[in-house]
Amino acid sequence: MTDKENVPKKRILDGLENSSPEEWKEAWRKAQAQEERRDAWLRERINNGPKPGQ
């Protein structure tokens, strides 16, 4: 993964240095869900957007 791909996850995980394992697990789950929503949105946009040369 590149640094750009890690940004949303990093933002969510920042500030968890002294957190419990359960808090880490929940934050990681939220970060993964956010990435999945973003990826789905991008795929939808790419697949349904204007086609070049039309």
CHARMM internal coordinates of N, CA and C (Angstrom, degrees):
IC EDIT
DIST 1 N 1 CA 1.4568
DIST 1 CA 1 C 1.5193
ANGL 1 N 1 CA 1 C 110.13
DIST 1 C 2 N 1.3023
ANGL 1 CA 1 C 2 N 114.45
DIHE 1 N 1 CA 1 C 2 N 143.39
DIST 2 N 2 CA 1.4561
ANGL 1 C 2 N 2 CA 118.45
DIHE 1 CA 1 C 2 N 2 CA 177.26
DIST 2 CA 2 C 1.5211
ANGL 2 N 2 CA 2 C 109.53
DIHE 1 C 2 N 2 CA 2 C -87.77
DIST 2 C 3 N 1.3187
ANGL 2 CA 2 C 3 N 115.59
DIHE 2 N 2 CA 2 C 3 N 169.69
DIST 3 N 3 CA 1.4673
ANGL 2 C 3 N 3 CA 119.85
DIHE 2 CA 2 C 3 N 3 CA 178.51
DIST 3 CA 3 C 1.5238
ANGL 3 N 3 CA 3 C 111.34
DIHE 2 C 3 N 3 CA 3 C -61.13
DIST 3 C 4 N 1.3464
ANGL 3 CA 3 C 4 N 116.94
DIHE 3 N 3 CA 3 C 4 N -37.50
DIST 4 N 4 CA 1.4601
ANGL 3 C 4 N 4 CA 119.97
DIHE 3 CA 3 C 4 N 4 CA 179.74
DIST 4 CA 4 C 1.5234
ANGL 4 N 4 CA 4 C 110.81
DIHE 3 C 4 N 4 CA 4 C -61.66
DIST 4 C 5 N 1.3236
ANGL 4 CA 4 C 5 N 117.36
DIHE 4 N 4 CA 4 C 5 N -40.09
DIST 5 N 5 CA 1.4610
ANGL 4 C 5 N 5 CA 121.30
DIHE 4 CA 4 C 5 N 5 CA -178.89
DIST 5 CA 5 C 1.5225
ANGL 5 N 5 CA 5 C 111.39
DIHE 4 C 5 N 5 CA 5 C -69.33
DIST 5 C 6 N 1.3175
ANGL 5 CA 5 C 6 N 118.19
DIHE 5 N 5 CA 5 C 6 N -25.04
DIST 6 N 6 CA 1.4611
ANGL 5 C 6 N 6 CA 121.68
DIHE 5 CA 5 C 6 N 6 CA -178.23
DIST 6 CA 6 C 1.5210
ANGL 6 N 6 CA 6 C 113.39
DIHE 5 C 6 N 6 CA 6 C -86.76
DIST 6 C 7 N 1.3194
ANGL 6 CA 6 C 7 N 118.74
DIHE 6 N 6 CA 6 C 7 N -8.10
DIST 7 N 7 CA 1.4636
ANGL 6 C 7 N 7 CA 121.07
DIHE 6 CA 6 C 7 N 7 CA -173.01
DIST 7 CA 7 C 1.5260
ANGL 7 N 7 CA 7 C 112.92
DIHE 6 C 7 N 7 CA 7 C -59.88
DIST 7 C 8 N 1.3473
ANGL 7 CA 7 C 8 N 120.79
DIHE 7 N 7 CA 7 C 8 N -52.36
DIST 8 N 8 CA 1.4724
ANGL 7 C 8 N 8 CA 118.27
DIHE 7 CA 7 C 8 N 8 CA -178.93
DIST 8 CA 8 C 1.5192
ANGL 8 N 8 CA 8 C 112.17
DIHE 7 C 8 N 8 CA 8 C -59.82
DIST 8 C 9 N 1.3203
ANGL 8 CA 8 C 9 N 116.62
DIHE 8 N 8 CA 8 C 9 N -42.42
DIST 9 N 9 CA 1.4564
ANGL 8 C 9 N 9 CA 120.48
DIHE 8 CA 8 C 9 N 9 CA -179.65
DIST 9 CA 9 C 1.5245
ANGL 9 N 9 CA 9 C 109.69
DIHE 8 C 9 N 9 CA 9 C -64.62
DIST 9 C 10 N 1.3297
ANGL 9 CA 9 C 10 N 116.71
DIHE 9 N 9 CA 9 C 10 N -41.90
DIST 10 N 10 CA 1.4633
ANGL 9 C 10 N 10 CA 120.73
DIHE 9 CA 9 C 10 N 10 CA -178.84
DIST 10 CA 10 C 1.5248
ANGL 10 N 10 CA 10 C 110.90
DIHE 9 C 10 N 10 CA 10 C -62.98
DIST 10 C 11 N 1.3263
ANGL 10 CA 10 C 11 N 117.21
DIHE 10 N 10 CA 10 C 11 N -40.73
DIST 11 N 11 CA 1.4674
ANGL 10 C 11 N 11 CA 120.33
DIHE 10 CA 10 C 11 N 11 CA 179.35
DIST 11 CA 11 C 1.5209
ANGL 11 N 11 CA 11 C 110.95
DIHE 10 C 11 N 11 CA 11 C -60.43
DIST 11 C 12 N 1.3124
ANGL 11 CA 11 C 12 N 116.82
DIHE 11 N 11 CA 11 C 12 N -43.15
DIST 12 N 12 CA 1.4619
ANGL 11 C 12 N 12 CA 120.90
DIHE 11 CA 11 C 12 N 12 CA -178.76
DIST 12 CA 12 C 1.5200
ANGL 12 N 12 CA 12 C 110.74
DIHE 11 C 12 N 12 CA 12 C -69.20
DIST 12 C 13 N 1.3291
ANGL 12 CA 12 C 13 N 117.43
DIHE 12 N 12 CA 12 C 13 N -36.63
DIST 13 N 13 CA 1.4575
ANGL 12 C 13 N 13 CA 121.06
DIHE 12 CA 12 C 13 N 13 CA -175.12
DIST 13 CA 13 C 1.5245
ANGL 13 N 13 CA 13 C 113.13
DIHE 12 C 13 N 13 CA 13 C -85.18
DIST 13 C 14 N 1.3395
ANGL 13 CA 13 C 14 N 118.17
DIHE 13 N 13 CA 13 C 14 N -13.56
DIST 14 N 14 CA 1.4678
ANGL 13 C 14 N 14 CA 120.24
DIHE 13 CA 13 C 14 N 14 CA 176.81
DIST 14 CA 14 C 1.5242
ANGL 14 N 14 CA 14 C 110.18
DIHE 13 C 14 N 14 CA 14 C -60.33
DIST 14 C 15 N 1.3077
ANGL 14 CA 14 C 15 N 116.93
DIHE 14 N 14 CA 14 C 15 N 141.77
DIST 15 N 15 CA 1.4601
ANGL 14 C 15 N 15 CA 121.22
DIHE 14 CA 14 C 15 N 15 CA 176.59
DIST 15 CA 15 C 1.5125
ANGL 15 N 15 CA 15 C 114.40
DIHE 14 C 15 N 15 CA 15 C 85.44
DIST 15 C 16 N 1.3194
ANGL 15 CA 15 C 16 N 118.24
DIHE 15 N 15 CA 15 C 16 N 9.84
DIST 16 N 16 CA 1.4642
ANGL 15 C 16 N 16 CA 120.74
DIHE 15 CA 15 C 16 N 16 CA -178.43
DIST 16 CA 16 C 1.5284
ANGL 16 N 16 CA 16 C 112.30
DIHE 15 C 16 N 16 CA 16 C -104.46
DIST 16 C 17 N 1.3196
ANGL 16 CA 16 C 17 N 117.77
DIHE 16 N 16 CA 16 C 17 N 18.83
DIST 17 N 17 CA 1.4627
ANGL 16 C 17 N 17 CA 120.77
DIHE 16 CA 16 C 17 N 17 CA -175.00
DIST 17 CA 17 C 1.5277
ANGL 17 N 17 CA 17 C 112.45
DIHE 16 C 17 N 17 CA 17 C -55.64
DIST 17 C 18 N 1.3196
ANGL 17 CA 17 C 18 N 117.99
DIHE 17 N 17 CA 17 C 18 N -40.80
DIST 18 N 18 CA 1.4638
ANGL 17 C 18 N 18 CA 121.69
DIHE 17 CA 17 C 18 N 18 CA -176.25
DIST 18 CA 18 C 1.5223
ANGL 18 N 18 CA 18 C 112.49
DIHE 17 C 18 N 18 CA 18 C -107.38
DIST 18 C 19 N 1.3140
ANGL 18 CA 18 C 19 N 116.66
DIHE 18 N 18 CA 18 C 19 N 25.68
DIST 19 N 19 CA 1.4602
ANGL 18 C 19 N 19 CA 120.78
DIHE 18 CA 18 C 19 N 19 CA -176.72
DIST 19 CA 19 C 1.5225
ANGL 19 N 19 CA 19 C 111.37
DIHE 18 C 19 N 19 CA 19 C -88.53
DIST 19 C 20 N 1.3138
ANGL 19 CA 19 C 20 N 114.25
DIHE 19 N 19 CA 19 C 20 N 161.86
DIST 20 N 20 CA 1.4636
ANGL 19 C 20 N 20 CA 120.46
DIHE 19 CA 19 C 20 N 20 CA 178.49
DIST 20 CA 20 C 1.5305
ANGL 20 N 20 CA 20 C 109.81
DIHE 19 C 20 N 20 CA 20 C -77.04
DIST 20 C 21 N 1.3262
ANGL 20 CA 20 C 21 N 116.81
DIHE 20 N 20 CA 20 C 21 N 162.04
DIST 21 N 21 CA 1.4719
ANGL 20 C 21 N 21 CA 119.69
DIHE 20 CA 20 C 21 N 21 CA 176.92
DIST 21 CA 21 C 1.5275
ANGL 21 N 21 CA 21 C 112.36
DIHE 20 C 21 N 21 CA 21 C -57.89
DIST 21 C 22 N 1.3230
ANGL 21 CA 21 C 22 N 117.66
DIHE 21 N 21 CA 21 C 22 N -33.88
DIST 22 N 22 CA 1.4639
ANGL 21 C 22 N 22 CA 120.51
DIHE 21 CA 21 C 22 N 22 CA 178.99
DIST 22 CA 22 C 1.5269
ANGL 22 N 22 CA 22 C 111.06
DIHE 21 C 22 N 22 CA 22 C -66.22
DIST 22 C 23 N 1.3415
ANGL 22 CA 22 C 23 N 116.38
DIHE 22 N 22 CA 22 C 23 N -39.33
DIST 23 N 23 CA 1.4630
ANGL 22 C 23 N 23 CA 120.12
DIHE 22 CA 22 C 23 N 23 CA 178.22
DIST 23 CA 23 C 1.5274
ANGL 23 N 23 CA 23 C 110.75
DIHE 22 C 23 N 23 CA 23 C -66.52
DIST 23 C 24 N 1.3318
ANGL 23 CA 23 C 24 N 116.52
DIHE 23 N 23 CA 23 C 24 N -39.18
DIST 24 N 24 CA 1.4608
ANGL 23 C 24 N 24 CA 120.63
DIHE 23 CA 23 C 24 N 24 CA 176.35
DIST 24 CA 24 C 1.5231
ANGL 24 N 24 CA 24 C 110.29
DIHE 23 C 24 N 24 CA 24 C -62.32
DIST 24 C 25 N 1.3246
ANGL 24 CA 24 C 25 N 115.73
DIHE 24 N 24 CA 24 C 25 N -44.60
DIST 25 N 25 CA 1.4651
ANGL 24 C 25 N 25 CA 120.71
DIHE 24 CA 24 C 25 N 25 CA -178.55
DIST 25 CA 25 C 1.5284
ANGL 25 N 25 CA 25 C 110.77
DIHE 24 C 25 N 25 CA 25 C -61.05
DIST 25 C 26 N 1.3222
ANGL 25 CA 25 C 26 N 116.78
DIHE 25 N 25 CA 25 C 26 N -44.50
DIST 26 N 26 CA 1.4661
ANGL 25 C 26 N 26 CA 121.29
DIHE 25 CA 25 C 26 N 26 CA 179.56
DIST 26 CA 26 C 1.5299
ANGL 26 N 26 CA 26 C 110.90
DIHE 25 C 26 N 26 CA 26 C -66.22
DIST 26 C 27 N 1.3228
ANGL 26 CA 26 C 27 N 117.67
DIHE 26 N 26 CA 26 C 27 N -42.77
DIST 27 N 27 CA 1.4671
ANGL 26 C 27 N 27 CA 120.97
DIHE 26 CA 26 C 27 N 27 CA 179.01
DIST 27 CA 27 C 1.5246
ANGL 27 N 27 CA 27 C 110.52
DIHE 26 C 27 N 27 CA 27 C -63.94
DIST 27 C 28 N 1.3310
ANGL 27 CA 27 C 28 N 117.27
DIHE 27 N 27 CA 27 C 28 N -40.34
DIST 28 N 28 CA 1.4667
ANGL 27 C 28 N 28 CA 121.09
DIHE 27 CA 27 C 28 N 28 CA 179.11
DIST 28 CA 28 C 1.5230
ANGL 28 N 28 CA 28 C 110.13
DIHE 27 C 28 N 28 CA 28 C -65.19
DIST 28 C 29 N 1.3422
ANGL 28 CA 28 C 29 N 116.65
DIHE 28 N 28 CA 28 C 29 N -40.95
DIST 29 N 29 CA 1.4576
ANGL 28 C 29 N 29 CA 121.03
DIHE 28 CA 28 C 29 N 29 CA 179.39
DIST 29 CA 29 C 1.5335
ANGL 29 N 29 CA 29 C 109.97
DIHE 28 C 29 N 29 CA 29 C -62.29
DIST 29 C 30 N 1.3264
ANGL 29 CA 29 C 30 N 116.82
DIHE 29 N 29 CA 29 C 30 N -42.86
DIST 30 N 30 CA 1.4676
ANGL 29 C 30 N 30 CA 121.06
DIHE 29 CA 29 C 30 N 30 CA 178.72
DIST 30 CA 30 C 1.5273
ANGL 30 N 30 CA 30 C 111.01
DIHE 29 C 30 N 30 CA 30 C -63.80
DIST 30 C 31 N 1.3260
ANGL 30 CA 30 C 31 N 116.55
DIHE 30 N 30 CA 30 C 31 N -41.47
DIST 31 N 31 CA 1.4660
ANGL 30 C 31 N 31 CA 120.59
DIHE 30 CA 30 C 31 N 31 CA 179.76
DIST 31 CA 31 C 1.5257
ANGL 31 N 31 CA 31 C 110.58
DIHE 30 C 31 N 31 CA 31 C -64.18
DIST 31 C 32 N 1.3246
ANGL 31 CA 31 C 32 N 116.93
DIHE 31 N 31 CA 31 C 32 N -43.16
DIST 32 N 32 CA 1.4644
ANGL 31 C 32 N 32 CA 120.94
DIHE 31 CA 31 C 32 N 32 CA 178.66
DIST 32 CA 32 C 1.5274
ANGL 32 N 32 CA 32 C 110.23
DIHE 31 C 32 N 32 CA 32 C -62.64
DIST 32 C 33 N 1.3247
ANGL 32 CA 32 C 33 N 117.49
DIHE 32 N 32 CA 32 C 33 N -44.49
DIST 33 N 33 CA 1.4630
ANGL 32 C 33 N 33 CA 121.40
DIHE 32 CA 32 C 33 N 33 CA -179.79
DIST 33 CA 33 C 1.5251
ANGL 33 N 33 CA 33 C 110.57
DIHE 32 C 33 N 33 CA 33 C -62.12
DIST 33 C 34 N 1.3283
ANGL 33 CA 33 C 34 N 116.45
DIHE 33 N 33 CA 33 C 34 N -40.54
DIST 34 N 34 CA 1.4623
ANGL 33 C 34 N 34 CA 120.58
DIHE 33 CA 33 C 34 N 34 CA 179.00
DIST 34 CA 34 C 1.5311
ANGL 34 N 34 CA 34 C 110.34
DIHE 33 C 34 N 34 CA 34 C -63.08
DIST 34 C 35 N 1.3213
ANGL 34 CA 34 C 35 N 117.44
DIHE 34 N 34 CA 34 C 35 N -42.00
DIST 35 N 35 CA 1.4623
ANGL 34 C 35 N 35 CA 120.88
DIHE 34 CA 34 C 35 N 35 CA 178.89
DIST 35 CA 35 C 1.5186
ANGL 35 N 35 CA 35 C 111.17
DIHE 34 C 35 N 35 CA 35 C -65.30
DIST 35 C 36 N 1.3329
ANGL 35 CA 35 C 36 N 116.94
DIHE 35 N 35 CA 35 C 36 N -40.38
DIST 36 N 36 CA 1.4616
ANGL 35 C 36 N 36 CA 120.57
DIHE 35 CA 35 C 36 N 36 CA 179.46
DIST 36 CA 36 C 1.5282
ANGL 36 N 36 CA 36 C 111.00
DIHE 35 C 36 N 36 CA 36 C -64.30
DIST 36 C 37 N 1.3372
ANGL 36 CA 36 C 37 N 117.35
DIHE 36 N 36 CA 36 C 37 N -41.03
DIST 37 N 37 CA 1.4663
ANGL 36 C 37 N 37 CA 120.50
DIHE 36 CA 36 C 37 N 37 CA 177.61
DIST 37 CA 37 C 1.5262
ANGL 37 N 37 CA 37 C 110.43
DIHE 36 C 37 N 37 CA 37 C -63.87
DIST 37 C 38 N 1.3170
ANGL 37 CA 37 C 38 N 116.57
DIHE 37 N 37 CA 37 C 38 N -41.80
DIST 38 N 38 CA 1.4679
ANGL 37 C 38 N 38 CA 120.73
DIHE 37 CA 37 C 38 N 38 CA 179.69
DIST 38 CA 38 C 1.5234
ANGL 38 N 38 CA 38 C 110.72
DIHE 37 C 38 N 38 CA 38 C -64.03
DIST 38 C 39 N 1.3299
ANGL 38 CA 38 C 39 N 116.61
DIHE 38 N 38 CA 38 C 39 N -45.25
DIST 39 N 39 CA 1.4600
ANGL 38 C 39 N 39 CA 120.61
DIHE 38 CA 38 C 39 N 39 CA 179.30
DIST 39 CA 39 C 1.5254
ANGL 39 N 39 CA 39 C 111.47
DIHE 38 C 39 N 39 CA 39 C -62.17
DIST 39 C 40 N 1.3325
ANGL 39 CA 39 C 40 N 117.30
DIHE 39 N 39 CA 39 C 40 N -42.21
DIST 40 N 40 CA 1.4635
ANGL 39 C 40 N 40 CA 121.18
DIHE 39 CA 39 C 40 N 40 CA 179.06
DIST 40 CA 40 C 1.5240
ANGL 40 N 40 CA 40 C 110.24
DIHE 39 C 40 N 40 CA 40 C -63.23
DIST 40 C 41 N 1.3353
ANGL 40 CA 40 C 41 N 116.74
DIHE 40 N 40 CA 40 C 41 N -41.94
DIST 41 N 41 CA 1.4606
ANGL 40 C 41 N 41 CA 121.09
DIHE 40 CA 40 C 41 N 41 CA 178.88
DIST 41 CA 41 C 1.5300
ANGL 41 N 41 CA 41 C 110.41
DIHE 40 C 41 N 41 CA 41 C -62.35
DIST 41 C 42 N 1.3315
ANGL 41 CA 41 C 42 N 116.44
DIHE 41 N 41 CA 41 C 42 N -44.47
DIST 42 N 42 CA 1.4665
ANGL 41 C 42 N 42 CA 119.79
DIHE 41 CA 41 C 42 N 42 CA -179.99
DIST 42 CA 42 C 1.5223
ANGL 42 N 42 CA 42 C 111.44
DIHE 41 C 42 N 42 CA 42 C -64.57
DIST 42 C 43 N 1.3329
ANGL 42 CA 42 C 43 N 117.62
DIHE 42 N 42 CA 42 C 43 N -43.26
DIST 43 N 43 CA 1.4691
ANGL 42 C 43 N 43 CA 120.75
DIHE 42 CA 42 C 43 N 43 CA 178.02
DIST 43 CA 43 C 1.5239
ANGL 43 N 43 CA 43 C 110.53
DIHE 42 C 43 N 43 CA 43 C -59.94
DIST 43 C 44 N 1.3215
ANGL 43 CA 43 C 44 N 116.85
DIHE 43 N 43 CA 43 C 44 N -44.40
DIST 44 N 44 CA 1.4656
ANGL 43 C 44 N 44 CA 121.50
DIHE 43 CA 43 C 44 N 44 CA 179.54
DIST 44 CA 44 C 1.5229
ANGL 44 N 44 CA 44 C 110.29
DIHE 43 C 44 N 44 CA 44 C -61.28
DIST 44 C 45 N 1.3020
ANGL 44 CA 44 C 45 N 116.40
DIHE 44 N 44 CA 44 C 45 N -43.79
DIST 45 N 45 CA 1.4615
ANGL 44 C 45 N 45 CA 120.99
DIHE 44 CA 44 C 45 N 45 CA -179.91
DIST 45 CA 45 C 1.5216
ANGL 45 N 45 CA 45 C 111.73
DIHE 44 C 45 N 45 CA 45 C -64.38
DIST 45 C 46 N 1.3205
ANGL 45 CA 45 C 46 N 116.09
DIHE 45 N 45 CA 45 C 46 N -42.24
DIST 46 N 46 CA 1.4657
ANGL 45 C 46 N 46 CA 120.43
DIHE 45 CA 45 C 46 N 46 CA -179.99
DIST 46 CA 46 C 1.5227
ANGL 46 N 46 CA 46 C 110.32
DIHE 45 C 46 N 46 CA 46 C -66.54
DIST 46 C 47 N 1.3198
ANGL 46 CA 46 C 47 N 117.24
DIHE 46 N 46 CA 46 C 47 N -45.41
DIST 47 N 47 CA 1.4634
ANGL 46 C 47 N 47 CA 121.53
DIHE 46 CA 46 C 47 N 47 CA -176.25
DIST 47 CA 47 C 1.5216
ANGL 47 N 47 CA 47 C 113.12
DIHE 46 C 47 N 47 CA 47 C -70.57
DIST 47 C 48 N 1.3223
ANGL 47 CA 47 C 48 N 119.00
DIHE 47 N 47 CA 47 C 48 N -29.58
DIST 48 N 48 CA 1.4603
ANGL 47 C 48 N 48 CA 121.60
DIHE 47 CA 47 C 48 N 48 CA -175.37
DIST 48 CA 48 C 1.5193
ANGL 48 N 48 CA 48 C 113.80
DIHE 47 C 48 N 48 CA 48 C -108.33
DIST 48 C 49 N 1.3160
ANGL 48 CA 48 C 49 N 116.90
DIHE 48 N 48 CA 48 C 49 N 2.66
DIST 49 N 49 CA 1.4559
ANGL 48 C 49 N 49 CA 119.78
DIHE 48 CA 48 C 49 N 49 CA -178.50
DIST 49 CA 49 C 1.5161
ANGL 49 N 49 CA 49 C 112.05
DIHE 48 C 49 N 49 CA 49 C -78.22
DIST 49 C 50 N 1.3308
ANGL 49 CA 49 C 50 N 116.42
DIHE 49 N 49 CA 49 C 50 N 174.78
DIST 50 N 50 CA 1.4653
ANGL 49 C 50 N 50 CA 120.00
DIHE 49 CA 49 C 50 N 50 CA 178.91
DIST 50 CA 50 C 1.5261
ANGL 50 N 50 CA 50 C 110.58
DIHE 49 C 50 N 50 CA 50 C -64.05
DIST 50 C 51 N 1.3097
ANGL 50 CA 50 C 51 N 115.02
DIHE 50 N 50 CA 50 C 51 N 140.41
DIST 51 N 51 CA 1.4604
ANGL 50 C 51 N 51 CA 120.56
DIHE 50 CA 50 C 51 N 51 CA -179.96
DIST 51 CA 51 C 1.5324
ANGL 51 N 51 CA 51 C 109.09
DIHE 50 C 51 N 51 CA 51 C -89.28
DIST 51 C 52 N 1.3225
ANGL 51 CA 51 C 52 N 117.83
DIHE 51 N 51 CA 51 C 52 N 139.58
DIST 52 N 52 CA 1.4719
ANGL 51 C 52 N 52 CA 120.70
DIHE 51 CA 51 C 52 N 52 CA 179.40
DIST 52 CA 52 C 1.5272
ANGL 52 N 52 CA 52 C 111.12
DIHE 51 C 52 N 52 CA 52 C -61.66
DIST 52 C 53 N 1.3128
ANGL 52 CA 52 C 53 N 116.66
DIHE 52 N 52 CA 52 C 53 N 139.14
DIST 53 N 53 CA 1.4546
ANGL 52 C 53 N 53 CA 121.93
DIHE 52 CA 52 C 53 N 53 CA 175.57
DIST 53 CA 53 C 1.5156
ANGL 53 N 53 CA 53 C 114.33
DIHE 52 C 53 N 53 CA 53 C 80.68
DIST 53 C 54 N 1.3050
ANGL 53 CA 53 C 54 N 117.61
DIHE 53 N 53 CA 53 C 54 N 13.21
DIST 54 N 54 CA 1.4695
ANGL 53 C 54 N 54 CA 118.64
DIHE 53 CA 53 C 54 N 54 CA 179.25
DIST 54 CA 54 C 1.4977
ANGL 54 N 54 CA 54 C 110.50
DIHE 53 C 54 N 54 CA 54 C -111.13
END
COOR INIT
IC SEED 1 N 1 CA 1 C
IC BUILD
